[in-house]
Amino acid sequence: METEQRTGRTIGARKWSVLLLFGLVGQLAWSIENMYFNVFVYNTITTDPSVISAMVAASAVTATVTTLLVGAWSDRVGRRKAFMTVGYILWGLSTMAFGFISLQGITALLPAANAVHAASVLVVLLDCVMTVFGSTANDGAFNAWVTDNISDDNRGRAEAVLATLPLVAMLIIFGGFDSLTQQGRWQLFFTIFGVLVTLAGIAGFFLVKDAPDLRRGEGGYFKNIFYGMRPSVVRGNRTLYTVLLAMLVFSSSAQVFLPYLIIYIQNYLRMDNYPVVLGVVLIVASVSSALLGRVIDRVGKLRFLAFAAPVEAVGLVLMVFARGTVGVILAGIVMMTGYMAVLAAISGLLRDYTPAGKAGHFQGIRMIFMVALPMIIGPAIGSAVIKGSGLTYVELGVTKQVPTPHIFTASAVLLALLIPVLLLLRRAERRYL
């Protein structure tokens, strides 16, 4: 049941417009959730890393369940556009709502409650609501749209560009809007990006077209939700599930340090110029990743992956020892270039081996291995490492915990588990191609 290769679909101007608009705006929203929600909680509510870990885990589970439901639903009705456009509009509105959470507001509303506890619960709940809309629009619909519309022989280029968008999004945020967070103007910060996401959804009504060969799915809806979990489907798509295992290891490794990265740079390295540092890293890593797209198509995704993963591992090790502006920039460039290259190669392989006509069915399965499990495993490991280091400081009578370089050590150790998975993938690819 291994999927056939799909070729011949060119990437025209309209498709590139949808890829770039929905891809970039979606990554702006995800970057804010994955990194700035954490900073928002750390700076305004509590420095307990367990709250951040719980928020990330709850969001990951919500995203996976939503994608399972919406992916099968969009396959069932044979449409992606409606889910993308309406989803982005609601995603933007819910992002704006985050700026209205504050300890002062909670205290005024619930004077008898523990404000920190109540605010923490509210943040987790609102994050889950936002994730429902984001996963509907981006994970469940947009990613299926990409699989529908981009052929295998163009996928390396498309995935390389998509892989740079998280970095471009962070660059836009760091370069243009991070000062708002440093000034504590969180409401304006969340409103700006909420409006951008909403406008993208409106633009989608005019730009997005579903693939002409997309048809209504067959079979019962609830049966299709669990399609990818059937033992017969797993056996018939062993290469696909081996790639998913590789994604699990890679994503779990990244989630050890990513949720705490800005907090680490701010509070351990004490870099006031961190937007500049991150900006340089993101520009170089984004350009490098985009240029590697044609290399991925030329040498093959699996061969390229065997090169890219060690590059990321070296970058993680360098980050353990990096101090000062120049050192962190150089280590960060190696780490993030490797990270983007690995992400592009694995994402391309996932699309290559997704059965034709089942793109929506498998978005939920992809989310389990790429988001749900990694965002439970990774942040929990990171939180344990941070707590185990015992590094704290006192500010205004409050003891605050600080991430240490050991989060990169733990990430590198976890990434090493990719080696046996790649060997399994090589054997599986030889057998089933």
C-alpha positions as CSV (number, residue, x, y, z in Angstrom):
1,M,0.0,0.0,0.0
2,E,3.0,2.3,-0.2
3,T,2.0,5.4,-2.0
4,E,2.8,6.1,-5.6
5,Q,5.0,9.0,-6.6
6,R,3.0,12.1,-7.7
7,T,4.7,14.3,-10.3
8,G,4.0,17.0,-12.8
9,R,2.3,19.7,-10.8
10,T,4.1,23.0,-11.2
11,I,4.2,25.6,-8.5
12,G,2.6,28.7,-10.1
13,A,2.2,32.2,-8.8
14,R,-1.1,31.6,-7.1
15,K,0.2,28.5,-5.3
16,W,3.3,30.3,-4.2
17,S,1.2,33.2,-2.9
18,V,-0.9,30.8,-0.8
19,L,2.2,29.0,0.4
20,L,3.9,32.2,1.5
21,L,0.9,34.0,2.9
22,F,-0.7,31.2,4.9
23,G,2.7,29.7,5.7
24,L,4.2,32.9,7.0
25,V,1.2,34.2,8.9
26,G,0.6,30.8,10.4
27,Q,4.2,30.7,11.6
28,L,3.8,34.2,13.1
29,A,0.9,32.9,15.1
30,W,2.7,29.6,16.1
31,S,5.9,31.5,17.0
32,I,3.9,33.7,19.4
33,E,2.2,30.7,20.9
34,N,5.3,28.5,21.1
35,M,7.7,31.1,22.4
36,Y,6.1,34.4,23.4
37,F,3.2,32.9,25.3
38,N,5.9,31.3,27.4
39,V,7.7,34.6,27.9
40,F,4.4,36.3,28.7
41,V,3.6,33.7,31.4
42,Y,7.2,33.9,32.8
43,N,7.2,37.7,32.9
44,T,3.7,38.5,34.0
45,I,2.3,35.5,35.8
46,T,4.8,32.9,37.2
47,T,8.3,31.7,36.6
48,D,7.5,28.1,37.5
49,P,8.6,26.1,34.4
50,S,5.9,23.5,35.2
51,V,3.2,25.9,34.1
52,I,5.0,26.4,30.8
53,S,5.4,22.7,30.4
54,A,1.7,22.1,31.2
55,M,0.6,24.8,28.8
56,V,2.7,23.4,26.0
57,A,1.5,19.8,26.7
58,A,-2.2,20.8,26.8
59,S,-1.8,22.8,23.6
60,A,-0.1,19.8,21.9
61,V,-2.9,17.4,22.8
62,T,-5.5,19.9,21.7
63,A,-3.8,20.4,18.4
64,T,-3.5,16.7,17.7
65,V,-7.2,15.9,18.5
66,T,-8.3,18.9,16.5
67,T,-6.2,17.9,13.5
68,L,-7.5,14.3,13.7
69,L,-11.0,15.6,13.5
70,V,-10.6,18.3,11.0
71,G,-8.2,16.3,8.7
72,A,-10.7,13.5,8.3
73,W,-13.6,16.1,8.0
74,S,-11.8,18.0,5.2
75,D,-11.2,14.7,3.3
76,R,-14.8,13.7,3.9
77,V,-16.2,16.9,2.3
78,G,-13.4,17.2,-0.3
79,R,-12.6,20.8,0.7
80,R,-9.7,22.6,2.3
81,K,-10.4,26.3,1.5
82,A,-13.3,26.8,4.0
83,F,-11.3,25.3,6.9
84,M,-8.3,27.4,6.0
85,T,-10.0,30.8,5.6
86,V,-12.6,30.6,8.5
87,G,-10.0,29.0,10.7
88,Y,-7.4,31.8,10.2
89,I,-10.0,34.4,11.0
90,L,-11.0,32.8,14.3
91,W,-7.3,32.0,15.0
92,G,-6.5,35.7,14.8
93,L,-9.4,36.8,17.0
94,S,-8.4,34.3,19.8
95,T,-4.8,35.5,19.6
96,M,-6.0,39.0,20.3
97,A,-7.8,37.8,23.4
98,F,-4.5,36.7,25.1
99,G,-3.5,40.3,25.7
100,F,-6.4,40.8,28.1
101,I,-5.1,38.4,30.7
102,S,-3.4,39.9,33.7
103,L,-2.9,39.2,37.4
104,Q,-4.6,42.6,38.2
105,G,-7.6,41.7,36.1
106,I,-7.9,38.2,37.7
107,T,-7.7,39.8,41.2
108,A,-10.4,42.3,40.4
109,L,-12.6,39.6,38.9
110,L,-12.0,36.9,41.5
111,P,-10.8,38.6,44.6
112,A,-11.0,35.4,46.7
113,A,-9.0,33.3,44.3
114,N,-5.3,32.7,44.1
115,A,-4.5,35.1,41.3
116,V,-1.4,33.3,40.0
117,H,-3.2,29.9,40.0
118,A,-6.3,31.3,38.4
119,A,-4.3,33.2,35.7
120,S,-2.3,30.1,35.0
121,V,-5.4,28.0,34.5
122,L,-7.0,30.7,32.3
123,V,-3.8,31.0,30.1
124,V,-3.8,27.2,29.5
125,L,-7.5,27.2,28.6
126,L,-7.3,30.1,26.3
127,D,-4.2,28.7,24.7
128,C,-6.1,25.5,24.0
129,V,-9.0,27.5,22.4
130,M,-6.6,29.3,20.2
131,T,-4.9,26.0,19.3
132,V,-8.3,24.6,18.2
133,F,-8.6,27.3,15.6
134,G,-4.9,27.3,14.6
135,S,-4.8,23.5,14.1
136,T,-8.1,23.6,12.1
137,A,-6.7,26.2,9.8
138,N,-3.0,25.3,9.6
139,D,-2.4,21.7,10.7
140,G,-5.6,20.2,9.5
141,A,-6.3,22.2,6.3
142,F,-3.3,24.1,5.1
143,N,-0.9,21.2,5.4
144,A,-3.3,18.9,3.6
145,W,-3.7,21.6,0.9
146,V,0.1,21.6,0.4
147,T,0.2,17.9,0.0
148,D,-2.7,18.1,-2.5
149,N,-1.1,20.8,-4.6
150,I,2.7,20.2,-4.5
151,S,4.1,17.3,-6.4
152,D,6.9,15.1,-5.3
153,D,9.4,16.5,-7.8
154,N,8.9,20.0,-6.5
155,R,8.5,19.2,-2.9
156,G,12.1,19.8,-1.8
157,R,11.9,23.4,-2.9
158,A,8.5,24.0,-1.3
159,E,9.5,22.3,1.9
160,A,12.8,24.2,2.1
161,V,10.9,27.5,1.8
162,L,8.2,26.4,4.3
163,A,10.9,25.4,6.7
164,T,12.4,28.9,6.6
165,L,9.1,30.5,7.5
166,P,9.3,29.8,11.3
167,L,12.7,31.6,11.3
168,V,11.4,34.5,9.1
169,A,8.4,34.8,11.4
170,M,10.7,35.0,14.5
171,L,12.9,37.5,12.7
172,I,9.9,39.7,12.0
173,I,8.8,39.5,15.6
174,F,12.2,40.1,17.1
175,G,13.2,42.8,14.7
176,G,9.9,44.8,14.6
177,F,7.9,44.0,17.7
178,D,9.9,42.5,20.5
179,S,10.4,45.9,22.0
180,L,6.6,45.9,22.8
181,T,7.1,42.8,25.0
182,Q,10.1,44.4,26.7
183,Q,7.9,47.4,27.5
184,G,5.2,45.2,28.8
185,R,2.7,46.2,26.1
186,W,1.4,42.7,25.6
187,Q,-2.1,43.7,24.6
188,L,-0.9,45.7,21.6
189,F,1.6,43.0,20.7
190,F,-1.1,40.3,20.6
191,T,-3.6,42.5,18.9
192,I,-1.2,43.3,16.0
193,F,-0.6,39.7,15.2
194,G,-4.2,38.7,15.7
195,V,-5.2,41.3,13.1
196,L,-2.6,40.0,10.7
197,V,-3.8,36.4,11.0
198,T,-7.5,37.4,10.6
199,L,-6.6,39.5,7.4
200,A,-4.9,36.4,6.0
201,G,-8.0,34.4,6.4
202,I,-10.0,37.1,4.6
203,A,-7.5,37.2,1.8
204,G,-7.8,33.4,1.5
205,F,-11.3,33.7,0.2
206,F,-9.8,35.3,-3.0
207,L,-6.6,33.4,-3.3
208,V,-7.1,29.7,-2.2
209,K,-8.3,27.1,-4.7
210,D,-8.6,23.5,-3.8
211,A,-6.8,20.9,-6.0
212,P,-8.9,20.1,-9.0
213,D,-8.5,16.3,-8.4
214,L,-9.6,16.6,-4.7
215,R,-12.8,14.5,-4.3
216,R,-15.2,13.8,-1.4
217,G,-13.9,11.0,0.7
218,E,-15.5,7.6,1.1
219,G,-16.4,5.7,4.3
220,G,-17.8,6.8,7.6
221,Y,-16.4,10.0,9.2
222,F,-15.5,8.4,12.6
223,K,-14.0,5.5,10.8
224,N,-11.8,7.8,8.8
225,I,-10.6,9.7,11.9
226,F,-8.8,6.6,13.1
227,Y,-7.8,5.4,9.6
228,G,-4.1,6.0,10.2
229,M,-4.2,4.0,13.5
230,R,-5.3,0.8,11.9
231,P,-2.7,-2.0,12.1
232,S,-3.4,-2.9,8.4
233,V,-2.7,0.7,7.4
234,V,0.5,0.8,9.5
235,R,1.7,-2.5,7.9
236,G,0.9,-1.2,4.4
237,N,2.8,2.1,4.9
238,R,5.8,1.0,6.9
239,T,8.1,3.6,5.3
240,L,5.7,6.4,6.2
241,Y,5.6,5.3,9.9
242,T,9.3,5.0,10.0
243,V,9.5,8.6,8.9
244,L,7.0,9.6,11.5
245,L,9.2,7.9,14.1
246,A,12.1,10.0,12.9
247,M,9.9,13.1,13.2
248,L,9.1,12.1,16.8
249,V,12.7,11.9,17.8
250,F,13.7,15.2,16.0
251,S,10.7,17.2,17.3
252,S,11.1,15.9,20.9
253,S,14.8,17.0,20.8
254,A,13.9,20.5,19.6
255,Q,11.2,20.9,22.2
256,V,13.7,20.4,25.0
257,F,15.1,23.9,24.4
258,L,12.8,25.8,22.1
259,P,10.1,26.8,24.7
260,Y,12.9,28.1,27.0
261,L,15.2,29.7,24.4
262,I,14.3,33.3,24.8
263,I,14.1,33.0,28.6
264,Y,17.6,31.4,28.5
265,I,19.1,34.2,26.4
266,Q,17.5,36.9,28.5
267,N,18.1,35.5,32.0
268,Y,21.1,33.2,31.8
269,L,23.2,34.9,29.1
270,R,22.0,38.3,30.2
271,M,21.9,39.6,26.6
272,D,20.1,42.9,26.3
273,N,20.7,42.8,22.5
274,Y,19.2,39.4,22.0
275,P,16.8,40.6,19.2
276,V,19.9,41.5,17.2
277,V,21.6,38.2,18.0
278,L,18.6,36.2,17.1
279,G,18.0,38.3,14.0
280,V,21.4,37.6,12.6
281,V,21.0,33.9,13.3
282,L,17.6,33.7,11.7
283,I,18.6,35.6,8.6
284,V,21.6,33.4,7.9
285,A,19.8,30.1,8.8
286,S,16.8,31.1,6.7
287,V,18.8,31.9,3.6
288,S,20.9,28.8,4.0
289,S,17.8,26.6,4.4
290,A,16.1,28.1,1.3
291,L,19.2,27.6,-0.8
292,L,19.4,23.9,0.3
293,G,16.0,23.2,-1.2
294,R,17.4,22.3,-4.6
295,V,20.1,20.2,-3.0
296,I,17.4,18.2,-1.2
297,D,15.6,17.5,-4.5
298,R,18.9,16.6,-6.2
299,V,20.5,14.3,-3.7
300,G,17.4,12.8,-2.2
301,K,15.8,13.6,1.1
302,L,17.1,10.6,3.0
303,R,20.7,11.1,2.0
304,F,20.4,14.8,2.8
305,L,18.9,14.0,6.2
306,A,22.0,11.9,7.1
307,F,24.1,15.1,6.5
308,A,21.8,17.6,8.1
309,A,21.2,15.9,11.5
310,P,24.9,15.9,12.5
311,V,25.0,19.6,11.6
312,E,22.2,20.3,14.1
313,A,23.9,18.1,16.7
314,V,27.2,20.1,16.4
315,G,25.2,23.3,16.8
316,L,23.6,22.1,20.0
317,V,26.9,21.2,21.5
318,L,28.3,24.6,20.5
319,M,25.4,26.3,22.2
320,V,26.4,24.6,25.5
321,F,29.7,26.5,25.5
322,A,28.7,29.7,23.6
323,R,29.1,32.9,25.5
324,G,29.1,36.4,24.2
325,T,27.5,37.9,21.1
326,V,29.8,36.4,18.5
327,G,29.9,33.0,20.0
328,V,26.1,32.7,20.4
329,I,25.6,33.9,16.8
330,L,28.0,31.4,15.3
331,A,26.6,28.5,17.4
332,G,23.1,29.6,16.7
333,I,23.6,29.7,13.0
334,V,24.9,26.1,12.9
335,M,22.2,24.8,15.2
336,M,19.3,26.5,13.4
337,T,20.5,25.8,9.9
338,G,20.8,22.1,10.8
339,Y,17.4,22.3,12.5
340,M,15.7,23.8,9.4
341,A,17.4,21.4,7.1
342,V,16.3,18.3,9.1
343,L,12.8,19.7,9.3
344,A,12.6,20.2,5.5
345,A,13.9,16.8,4.7
346,I,11.7,14.9,7.1
347,S,8.6,17.0,6.1
348,G,9.3,16.2,2.5
349,L,9.5,12.5,3.2
350,L,6.3,12.6,5.1
351,R,4.5,14.1,2.1
352,D,6.1,11.7,-0.3
353,Y,4.8,8.7,1.5
354,T,1.3,10.0,2.4
355,P,-1.2,7.9,0.4
356,A,-2.9,9.8,-2.4
357,G,-6.3,11.1,-1.5
358,K,-5.6,10.5,2.2
359,A,-3.7,13.8,3.1
360,G,-6.4,14.9,5.5
361,H,-6.6,11.5,7.2
362,F,-2.9,11.5,8.0
363,Q,-2.6,15.1,9.3
364,G,-3.7,14.0,12.7
365,I,-1.2,11.1,12.7
366,R,1.5,13.6,11.7
367,M,0.5,15.8,14.6
368,I,0.8,13.0,17.1
369,F,4.4,12.4,16.1
370,M,5.4,16.0,15.3
371,V,3.5,17.9,18.0
372,A,1.6,16.0,20.7
373,L,4.2,13.6,21.9
374,P,7.2,15.9,21.3
375,M,5.5,18.8,23.1
376,I,4.8,16.6,26.1
377,I,8.2,14.8,26.1
378,G,10.5,17.7,25.2
379,P,9.3,20.5,27.6
380,A,9.0,18.0,30.4
381,I,12.7,17.0,30.0
382,G,13.6,20.7,29.7
383,S,11.7,21.6,32.8
384,A,13.3,18.7,34.7
385,V,16.8,19.9,33.6
386,I,16.1,23.5,34.6
387,K,14.8,22.4,38.1
388,G,17.7,20.0,38.5
389,S,20.2,22.7,37.9
390,G,19.0,24.7,40.9
391,L,20.0,28.0,39.4
392,T,17.7,30.8,40.7
393,Y,17.7,34.5,41.3
394,V,15.5,36.8,43.5
395,E,13.7,39.7,42.1
396,L,11.3,41.8,44.2
397,G,11.3,39.1,46.8
398,V,10.3,36.4,44.3
399,T,12.6,33.4,43.6
400,K,12.8,32.8,39.8
401,Q,14.2,29.7,38.1
402,V,16.6,30.1,35.2
403,P,17.3,27.8,32.2
404,T,20.9,26.6,31.9
405,P,23.0,25.4,28.9
406,H,22.2,21.8,30.0
407,I,18.9,22.1,28.0
408,F,21.1,22.0,24.8
409,T,23.0,19.0,26.2
410,A,19.8,17.1,26.8
411,S,18.5,18.0,23.3
412,A,21.7,16.7,21.7
413,V,21.5,13.4,23.6
414,L,17.9,12.9,22.5
415,L,18.7,13.8,18.9
416,A,21.3,11.0,18.9
417,L,18.4,8.5,19.0
418,L,17.8,9.6,15.3
419,I,20.7,7.4,14.2
420,P,19.0,4.0,14.6
421,V,15.8,5.4,13.2
422,L,17.6,6.6,10.1
423,L,19.1,3.1,9.7
424,L,15.6,1.6,9.9
425,L,14.4,4.2,7.4
426,R,17.2,3.3,4.9
427,R,16.3,-0.4,5.1
428,A,12.6,0.4,4.7
429,E,13.1,2.7,1.8
430,R,15.2,0.2,0.0
431,R,12.6,-2.5,0.5
432,Y,9.5,-0.5,-0.5
433,L,10.6,1.9,-3.2
